[in-house]
Structure formats: C-alpha cells, structure tokens
Amino acid sequence: MCEIVKGAVLIAQDDKNTYLGKIANSYDSESIFNEYGTYGSQYNSLSVWNQYGTFGNEYNSHSATNSYTSTPPMIIKNKKILGYLSANKNLRGSITPNLLKALCKDEL
C-alpha cells in the first residue's frame, strides 16, 4: 500500500483545492511525515496533524480527522484520485491519518 501512495499529494476539497503536502519520507520538506516541515507539523495551519487547524480539526468538514465528513483531503497521484485521507470509516477508498502514518512513515 505504501508503494502505491508514495509521492502522492494531499489536496483539500475546499474552495481553493488547498495543497496539504505529500506522502513521502520524513526527510522531504513537503512530507506529511516531516514533523519539522510545514505539512507534518502539529502546529502549522496547513497540516492534517494540527488538531486546531482546518484540516486536522475533528469538527471541520474538510478535515482528515472528521469521522463524518464527505469532503476530506484527496490522495492524488498522476492526476488521479487514489482515495481519501479520512477518519470516516464509511467513506469508500479512505485511510485514516494515523493508520497511514503507522503503515508508511518508516517505509518510504
């Protein structure tokens, strides 16, 4: 699974299609697994790991951690939607942020 999503980008389903980083090893400055980078920091507003930010807040409709949203961040590679980064277990083609991190952070 990690090889499939390696290099994919996260794009929010908001009105700006906000770029939220990419799925890459933790040394990549744009990686969601780089905790010192913009997209991997738990403090940055563009990070899915920021529980107070738009994309990591469990109550925001564009958040990866909202269990009920139908508009979570998309996982896109080669201009195709592979799936969604979402805590919504009923959303087909989704993987939770924590599961993705557990499976792939050290594999990429």
HELIX and SHEET records of a PDB file:
HELIX    1   1 CYS A    2  VAL A    5  1                                   4    
HELIX    2   2 PRO A   97  CYS A  104  1                                   8    
SHEET    1   A 5 TYR A  19  LYS A  22  0                                        
SHEET    2   A 5 VAL A   9  ILE A  11 -1                                        
SHEET    3   A 5 MET A  74  LYS A  77 -1                                        
SHEET    4   A 5 LYS A  80  LEU A  85 -1                                        
SHEET    5   A 5 SER A  94  ILE A  95  1                                        
END                                                                             
